[in-house]
């Protein structure tokens, strides 16, 4: 029961961050978008394991959320200017992530690439991830 409540709260926080990224950290929209992408990738990295097992969807709602969060991350990066000359590289990585999710790849693969993209974005932008405790 407590795990489910925590999951509901996490989803509510993510929804708020996705809808109003500029307010997530009280700064400009691009910085809010960076934080949102970082959170989305963290969520995919941690929760994909609850969606797919051995190439089979075990929780349809969770799997659909993984697809949606990967799509949102791609869109935010595509629309933003925060990655400069690294934008294409990150978009390519996000395309790979989305393809792996669609293929129902292993959670280890998904977690590895989502974490690598997240770390690249943090390194490239220099944005500290002040809100990681929301999803830890």
N, C-alpha and C positions, 0 to 999 in steps of 0.2 A: 504494500500500500504506500509506504513512504517513498519507495523508489519511483512509483508511478506519479506521485505528487511532485517529486523532484523533476521528473521528466516533463510534466505539464508546465511547471514554473520555467524550466529551461526553454521550452518552446515559446512561451509567452515573451520571455526576454529577447529571444532571437527574433520573434515577429516584430517587436518594438524596434530593435536595432535595424532590421531590414527596412522597415517602413520609414524610420526617421534616423538614418545613419549620422546626419550632421549633428544631432543632439546627443548621440551616444557618448561623445567625449567632449561636448561643448565647444567644438572648434569648427573649422570649415567643412564643407561637404566632402571634399576629397579625403581629408583625414578621417572623417566618419566612415567613408567607404572603405578605406584601408582597414580600419578596425573591424568593420562588418565582414569583409572578406577573410580576415584572420580568424574571426569567430566561426564563420561558416566552415572553413577548412578544419578547424579544431573539432567541430561537431561531427563532420563526416569522418574524420580520422578515428574518433572515439566510438561513434554509435553505429557505424556500418556493420560492425560485428553482430549487432542485434537485428539486422535486416536480412542478411544473406549468410547461408552456411552451405558449404560444399556445392556451390553453384546454384543453390535453390533459395528462393525467397522464403524466409520464415516469418516475416512480419511485413505484410504488404504496405501498411501505412508508413512504417519506418523506411522501407525501401523507397517509396515515393518521395518521402522527405529528403532522402539522400540525393535522389535525382534532382529535386527542386533546389536544394542548397548548392549543389555543384553548378547548376544552371545560373543561379543568382550570383555566385562568385564570379563566373565567367562574364556575365552581363555587367557587373560592377567594375571589373577590370577593364572590359572593353569600352565602357562609357567614361571611365576616369582618366586622369592625366598623371596620376601619382607614380607610375612606373617608368615614365620617360621612355628612353630607348630600349628598356627591358620589357616593354609591354607585349610585343609579339612572342617573346620567349615564354612568358608566363601564360599568355593565352594558349600557346601550344601545349604547355604542361596541363592546363585546365581541360583542354580538349582530350588529352590522353586520359586524365582522371575520369571525365564524363564517359568516355568510351569503355573504360574498365568497369565502371559502375553498371553501365548498360549490359556488359557481358557477364555481370554477376561474378566478378573476379574475387579472389580471396581477400579477407579482411586485412591480411598482412600487406598485400599489394596496395590496397586502397589507403591504408594508414600510412604506409611508407611514402607514397607520392603526395598525399595531402599534406603530410608534415614537411616534406621537402619544399613544396610550393609555399607553404606558410612561412617557413624559415627564410626562403628567398625573398619573399615580400617584406618581411621584417628587416632583413639585411639591406635590401635595396632602398627602402623608404626611410629607414632609421626610426620608424614609429615603434615605440615601446608598447607592448601588449598589456595595458593596465587592467584590462577586464577579463583576463584569463580565469580568474577565480570564479566567474559566473558559470563556467562550464567545467570546472575541474571536479 
